[in-house]
Amino acid sequence: DLSASVAELAEDFADLSASVAEDADDFADLSASTAELAEDFADLSASVAELAEDFADLSASVAEDAD
């Protein structure tokens, strides 16, 4: 029966649409997590740069004291 086949096809497309919407939500969540992770790495990078600067200052101070 053509009517039943078309109804079944419409149901399949509705399921596919719901699945694609779910995948889009998952990708949005992944994107947000990735952005958060990038921000965390930027913070870590800034902290490491600060630490390197502190060590450079300490090194200069020790060199001064050695003279």
MOPAC internal coordinates of N, CA, C and O (Angstrom, degrees):
PM7 1SCF
backbone

  N    0.0000 0     0.00 0     0.00 0    0    0    0
  C    1.4678 1     0.00 0     0.00 0    1    0    0
  C    1.5260 1   108.40 1     0.00 0    2    1    0
  O    1.2310 1   120.40 1   -55.54 1    3    2    1
  N    1.3024 1   116.83 1   124.46 1    3    2    1
  C    1.4645 1   123.26 1  -177.09 1    5    3    2
  C    1.5272 1   111.54 1   -62.34 1    6    5    3
  O    1.2310 1   120.51 1   139.25 1    7    6    5
  N    1.3084 1   116.64 1   -40.75 1    7    6    5
  C    1.4558 1   120.98 1  -178.62 1    9    7    6
  C    1.5354 1   110.96 1   -61.67 1   10    9    7
  O    1.2310 1   120.42 1   137.17 1   11   10    9
  N    1.3123 1   116.81 1   -42.83 1   11   10    9
  C    1.4641 1   120.93 1   179.16 1   13   11   10
  C    1.5229 1   110.96 1   -66.70 1   14   13   11
  O    1.2310 1   120.22 1   141.09 1   15   14   13
  N    1.3287 1   117.18 1   -38.91 1   15   14   13
  C    1.4638 1   121.71 1   178.87 1   17   15   14
  C    1.5232 1   111.26 1   -64.17 1   18   17   15
  O    1.2310 1   121.08 1   137.49 1   19   18   17
  N    1.3250 1   115.54 1   -42.51 1   19   18   17
  C    1.4694 1   119.95 1   179.53 1   21   19   18
  C    1.5277 1   110.04 1   -66.70 1   22   21   19
  O    1.2310 1   120.28 1   140.18 1   23   22   21
  N    1.3266 1   117.07 1   -39.82 1   23   22   21
  C    1.4657 1   120.87 1   178.48 1   25   23   22
  C    1.5300 1   110.35 1   -63.60 1   26   25   23
  O    1.2310 1   120.71 1   138.64 1   27   26   25
  N    1.3335 1   116.24 1   -41.36 1   27   26   25
  C    1.4616 1   121.20 1   178.19 1   29   27   26
  C    1.5254 1   110.83 1   -64.42 1   30   29   27
  O    1.2310 1   120.65 1   138.39 1   31   30   29
  N    1.3105 1   116.36 1   -41.61 1   31   30   29
  C    1.4625 1   121.39 1   177.89 1   33   31   30
  C    1.5228 1   110.92 1   -63.54 1   34   33   31
  O    1.2310 1   120.57 1   138.80 1   35   34   33
  N    1.3247 1   116.51 1   -41.20 1   35   34   33
  C    1.4715 1   120.18 1   177.72 1   37   35   34
  C    1.5263 1   110.74 1   -62.59 1   38   37   35
  O    1.2310 1   120.91 1   140.76 1   39   38   37
  N    1.3406 1   115.87 1   -39.24 1   39   38   37
  C    1.4642 1   120.38 1   178.14 1   41   39   38
  C    1.5331 1   110.56 1   -65.50 1   42   41   39
  O    1.2310 1   120.47 1   138.84 1   43   42   41
  N    1.3282 1   116.71 1   -41.16 1   43   42   41
  C    1.4654 1   120.72 1   177.56 1   45   43   42
  C    1.5241 1   111.34 1   -61.73 1   46   45   43
  O    1.2310 1   120.77 1   138.49 1   47   46   45
  N    1.3312 1   116.13 1   -41.51 1   47   46   45
  C    1.4665 1   119.58 1   178.38 1   49   47   46
  C    1.5266 1   111.37 1   -66.94 1   50   49   47
  O    1.2310 1   120.28 1   143.88 1   51   50   49
  N    1.3228 1   117.08 1   -36.12 1   51   50   49
  C    1.4655 1   120.33 1   176.60 1   53   51   50
  C    1.5237 1   110.33 1   -63.66 1   54   53   51
  O    1.2310 1   120.62 1   137.74 1   55   54   53
  N    1.3465 1   116.42 1   -42.26 1   55   54   53
  C    1.4690 1   120.51 1   176.91 1   57   55   54
  C    1.5250 1   111.13 1   -63.18 1   58   57   55
  O    1.2310 1   120.92 1   136.60 1   59   58   57
  N    1.3207 1   115.85 1   -43.40 1   59   58   57
  C    1.4618 1   120.53 1   178.69 1   61   59   58
  C    1.5297 1   110.77 1   -61.64 1   62   61   59
  O    1.2310 1   121.10 1   136.94 1   63   62   61
  N    1.3157 1   115.51 1   -43.06 1   63   62   61
  C    1.4603 1   120.38 1   179.14 1   65   63   62
  C    1.5260 1   111.15 1   -60.72 1   66   65   63
  O    1.2310 1   120.68 1   136.01 1   67   66   65
  N    1.3423 1   116.30 1   -43.99 1   67   66   65
  C    1.4648 1   120.28 1   178.47 1   69   67   66
  C    1.5236 1   110.54 1   -63.28 1   70   69   67
  O    1.2310 1   120.56 1   139.84 1   71   70   69
  N    1.3158 1   116.53 1   -40.16 1   71   70   69
  C    1.4587 1   121.24 1   179.55 1   73   71   70
  C    1.5329 1   111.48 1   -64.49 1   74   73   71
  O    1.2310 1   121.01 1   137.17 1   75   74   73
  N    1.3238 1   115.67 1   -42.83 1   75   74   73
  C    1.4683 1   120.23 1   179.07 1   77   75   74
  C    1.5284 1   110.26 1   -65.43 1   78   77   75
  O    1.2310 1   120.49 1   140.21 1   79   78   77
  N    1.3182 1   116.68 1   -39.79 1   79   78   77
  C    1.4744 1   120.31 1   177.87 1   81   79   78
  C    1.5262 1   110.44 1   -63.01 1   82   81   79
  O    1.2310 1   120.88 1   139.49 1   83   82   81
  N    1.3414 1   115.91 1   -40.51 1   83   82   81
  C    1.4632 1   120.63 1   177.54 1   85   83   82
  C    1.5317 1   110.38 1   -63.22 1   86   85   83
  O    1.2310 1   120.72 1   136.29 1   87   86   85
  N    1.3365 1   116.23 1   -43.71 1   87   86   85
  C    1.4668 1   120.09 1   177.89 1   89   87   86
  C    1.5234 1   111.20 1   -62.10 1   90   89   87
  O    1.2310 1   120.55 1   141.40 1   91   90   89
  N    1.3159 1   116.56 1   -38.60 1   91   90   89
  C    1.4677 1   120.36 1   178.29 1   93   91   90
  C    1.5277 1   110.31 1   -62.60 1   94   93   91
  O    1.2310 1   120.60 1   138.88 1   95   94   93
  N    1.3318 1   116.46 1   -41.12 1   95   94   93
  C    1.4689 1   120.32 1   176.39 1   97   95   94
  C    1.5232 1   110.88 1   -62.09 1   98   97   95
  O    1.2310 1   121.18 1   136.93 1   99   98   97
  N    1.3466 1   115.35 1   -43.07 1   99   98   97
  C    1.4710 1   119.42 1   178.87 1  101   99   98
  C    1.5237 1   111.13 1   -61.38 1  102  101   99
  O    1.2310 1   120.59 1   137.74 1  103  102  101
  N    1.3312 1   116.48 1   -42.26 1  103  102  101
  C    1.4692 1   119.94 1   178.67 1  105  103  102
  C    1.5244 1   111.37 1   -65.87 1  106  105  103
  O    1.2310 1   120.42 1   142.77 1  107  106  105
  N    1.3209 1   116.80 1   -37.23 1  107  106  105
  C    1.4687 1   120.28 1   177.38 1  109  107  106
  C    1.5212 1   109.90 1   -63.97 1  110  109  107
  O    1.2310 1   120.43 1   137.67 1  111  110  109
  N    1.3401 1   116.79 1   -42.33 1  111  110  109
  C    1.4679 1   120.39 1   177.48 1  113  111  110
  C    1.5245 1   110.70 1   -63.17 1  114  113  111
  O    1.2310 1   120.76 1   137.02 1  115  114  113
  N    1.3360 1   116.15 1   -42.98 1  115  114  113
  C    1.4585 1   120.74 1   179.30 1  117  115  114
  C    1.5319 1   110.33 1   -62.73 1  118  117  115
  O    1.2310 1   120.76 1   138.61 1  119  118  117
  N    1.3169 1   116.16 1   -41.39 1  119  118  117
  C    1.4553 1   120.67 1   179.38 1  121  119  118
  C    1.5333 1   110.96 1   -62.54 1  122  121  119
  O    1.2310 1   120.95 1   137.10 1  123  122  121
  N    1.3285 1   115.78 1   -42.90 1  123  122  121
  C    1.4669 1   119.87 1   178.58 1  125  123  122
  C    1.5270 1   110.34 1   -63.88 1  126  125  123
  O    1.2310 1   120.55 1   137.80 1  127  126  125
  N    1.3315 1   116.54 1   -42.20 1  127  126  125
  C    1.4641 1   120.50 1   179.15 1  129  127  126
  C    1.5267 1   110.83 1   -63.84 1  130  129  127
  O    1.2310 1   120.99 1   139.20 1  131  130  129
  N    1.3261 1   115.70 1   -40.80 1  131  130  129
  C    1.4635 1   120.24 1   179.64 1  133  131  130
  C    1.5228 1   110.68 1   -65.19 1  134  133  131
  O    1.2310 1   120.54 1   139.60 1  135  134  133
  N    1.3209 1   116.58 1   -40.40 1  135  134  133
  C    1.4635 1   120.22 1   178.28 1  137  135  134
  C    1.5348 1   110.35 1   -64.16 1  138  137  135
  O    1.2310 1   120.84 1   139.89 1  139  138  137
  N    1.3438 1   115.99 1   -40.11 1  139  138  137
  C    1.4580 1   121.04 1   177.55 1  141  139  138
  C    1.5264 1   110.54 1   -62.61 1  142  141  139
  O    1.2310 1   121.31 1   136.12 1  143  142  141
  N    1.3300 1   115.09 1   -43.88 1  143  142  141
  C    1.4586 1   120.67 1   179.70 1  145  143  142
  C    1.5321 1   110.60 1   -62.79 1  146  145  143
  O    1.2310 1   120.39 1   138.06 1  147  146  145
  N    1.3169 1   116.86 1   -41.94 1  147  146  145
  C    1.4658 1   121.05 1   178.36 1  149  147  146
  C    1.5336 1   110.28 1   -61.84 1  150  149  147
  O    1.2310 1   121.00 1   140.32 1  151  150  149
  N    1.3297 1   115.69 1   -39.68 1  151  150  149
  C    1.4691 1   120.29 1   178.19 1  153  151  150
  C    1.5321 1   110.13 1   -64.81 1  154  153  151
  O    1.2310 1   120.77 1   138.00 1  155  154  153
  N    1.3385 1   116.14 1   -42.00 1  155  154  153
  C    1.4720 1   119.91 1   178.34 1  157  155  154
  C    1.5291 1   111.31 1   -61.91 1  158  157  155
  O    1.2310 1   120.61 1   138.88 1  159  158  157
  N    1.3426 1   116.45 1   -41.12 1  159  158  157
  C    1.4670 1   119.79 1   178.33 1  161  159  158
  C    1.5251 1   111.10 1   -66.65 1  162  161  159
  O    1.2310 1   120.20 1   143.57 1  163  162  161
  N    1.3233 1   117.22 1   -36.43 1  163  162  161
  C    1.4637 1   120.02 1   177.30 1  165  163  162
  C    1.5278 1   110.21 1   -63.92 1  166  165  163
  O    1.2310 1   120.68 1   138.19 1  167  166  165
  N    1.3375 1   116.31 1   -41.81 1  167  166  165
  C    1.4689 1   120.40 1   176.84 1  169  167  166
  C    1.5228 1   110.71 1   -62.88 1  170  169  167
  O    1.2310 1   120.90 1   136.36 1  171  170  169
  N    1.3384 1   115.88 1   -43.64 1  171  170  169
  C    1.4622 1   120.59 1   179.15 1  173  171  170
  C    1.5293 1   110.56 1   -61.50 1  174  173  171
  O    1.2310 1   121.09 1   136.98 1  175  174  173
  N    1.3281 1   115.53 1   -43.02 1  175  174  173
  C    1.4581 1   120.74 1   179.39 1  177  175  174
  C    1.5288 1   110.91 1   -60.94 1  178  177  175
  O    1.2310 1   120.71 1   137.51 1  179  178  177
  N    1.3231 1   116.25 1   -42.49 1  179  178  177
  C    1.4661 1   120.35 1   178.85 1  181  179  178
  C    1.5270 1   110.51 1   -64.29 1  182  181  179
  O    1.2310 1   120.59 1   139.57 1  183  182  181
  N    1.3254 1   116.49 1   -40.43 1  183  182  181
  C    1.4705 1   120.38 1   178.91 1  185  183  182
  C    1.5184 1   111.12 1   -64.52 1  186  185  183
  O    1.2310 1   120.64 1   137.79 1  187  186  185
  N    1.3319 1   116.39 1   -42.21 1  187  186  185
  C    1.4703 1   120.30 1   179.32 1  189  187  186
  C    1.5262 1   109.98 1   -65.61 1  190  189  187
  O    1.2310 1   120.04 1   140.84 1  191  190  189
  N    1.3199 1   117.53 1   -39.16 1  191  190  189
  C    1.4661 1   120.75 1   178.09 1  193  191  190
  C    1.5343 1   110.50 1   -64.08 1  194  193  191
  O    1.2310 1   121.08 1   140.48 1  195  194  193
  N    1.3342 1   115.53 1   -39.52 1  195  194  193
  C    1.4687 1   120.19 1   177.32 1  197  195  194
  C    1.5246 1   110.59 1   -63.69 1  198  197  195
  O    1.2310 1   120.99 1   136.97 1  199  198  197
  N    1.3267 1   115.71 1   -43.03 1  199  198  197
  C    1.4617 1   121.18 1   179.02 1  201  199  198
  C    1.5314 1   110.54 1   -63.01 1  202  201  199
  O    1.2310 1   120.29 1   138.79 1  203  202  201
  N    1.3126 1   117.05 1   -41.21 1  203  202  201
  C    1.4746 1   120.98 1   178.07 1  205  203  202
  C    1.5226 1   110.05 1   -62.50 1  206  205  203
  O    1.2310 1   120.72 1   140.10 1  207  206  205
  N    1.3226 1   116.24 1   -39.90 1  207  206  205
  C    1.4690 1   120.23 1   178.00 1  209  207  206
  C    1.5286 1   110.63 1   -64.50 1  210  209  207
  O    1.2310 1   120.71 1   138.25 1  211  210  209
  N    1.3400 1   116.25 1   -41.75 1  211  210  209
  C    1.4708 1   120.33 1   177.84 1  213  211  210
  C    1.5222 1   111.03 1   -61.67 1  214  213  211
  O    1.2310 1   120.43 1   138.22 1  215  214  213
  N    1.3387 1   116.78 1   -41.78 1  215  214  213
  C    1.4638 1   119.84 1   178.30 1  217  215  214
  C    1.5218 1   111.45 1   -65.98 1  218  217  215
  O    1.2310 1   120.39 1   142.73 1  219  218  217
  N    1.3276 1   116.85 1   -37.27 1  219  218  217
  C    1.4656 1   119.86 1   177.91 1  221  219  218
  C    1.5278 1   109.73 1   -64.10 1  222  221  219
  O    1.2310 1   120.58 1   138.34 1  223  222  221
  N    1.3237 1   116.50 1   -41.66 1  223  222  221
  C    1.4728 1   120.42 1   177.43 1  225  223  222
  C    1.5280 1   110.64 1   -63.15 1  226  225  223
  O    1.2310 1   121.06 1   136.63 1  227  226  225
  N    1.3279 1   115.58 1   -43.37 1  227  226  225
  C    1.4640 1   120.20 1   179.66 1  229  227  226
  C    1.5234 1   110.21 1   -63.12 1  230  229  227
  O    1.2310 1   120.90 1   137.20 1  231  230  229
  N    1.3145 1   115.88 1   -42.80 1  231  230  229
  C    1.4591 1   120.67 1   179.35 1  233  231  230
  C    1.5189 1   110.77 1   -61.37 1  234  233  231
  O    1.2310 1   120.25 1   136.48 1  235  234  233
  N    1.3149 1   117.13 1   -43.52 1  235  234  233
  C    1.4675 1   121.42 1   178.97 1  237  235  234
  C    1.5242 1   110.38 1   -63.57 1  238  237  235
  O    1.2310 1   120.98 1   139.19 1  239  238  237
  N    1.3197 1   115.72 1   -40.81 1  239  238  237
  C    1.4636 1   120.61 1   179.91 1  241  239  238
  C    1.5217 1   110.77 1   -64.93 1  242  241  239
  O    1.2310 1   120.40 1   136.92 1  243  242  241
  N    1.3313 1   116.84 1   -43.08 1  243  242  241
  C    1.4657 1   120.89 1   179.12 1  245  243  242
  C    1.5261 1   109.75 1   -65.17 1  246  245  243
  O    1.2310 1   120.38 1   140.60 1  247  246  245
  N    1.3200 1   116.88 1   -39.40 1  247  246  245
  C    1.4697 1   120.27 1   178.91 1  249  247  246
  C    1.5230 1   110.29 1   -64.59 1  250  249  247
  O    1.2310 1   120.26 1   140.69 1  251  250  249
  N    1.3248 1   117.10 1   -39.31 1  251  250  249
  C    1.4707 1   121.55 1   177.79 1  253  251  250
  C    1.5197 1   110.93 1   -62.81 1  254  253  251
  O    1.2310 1   121.69 1   134.59 1  255  254  253
  N    1.3463 1   114.37 1   -45.41 1  255  254  253
  C    1.4683 1   119.22 1  -179.25 1  257  255  254
  C    1.5274 1   111.55 1   -65.51 1  258  257  255
  O    1.2310 1   120.30 1   149.83 1  259  258  257
  N    1.3063 1   117.03 1   -30.17 1  259  258  257
  C    1.4724 1   120.91 1  -179.68 1  261  259  258
  C    1.5230 1   110.85 1   -70.10 1  262  261  259
  O    1.2310 1   121.09 1   153.07 1  263  262  261
  N    1.3436 1   115.51 1   -26.93 1  263  262  261
  C    1.4805 1   119.13 1  -179.30 1  265  263  262
  C    1.4663 1   110.36 1   -77.12 1  266  265  263
  O    1.2310 1   120.10 1   180.00 1  267  266  265

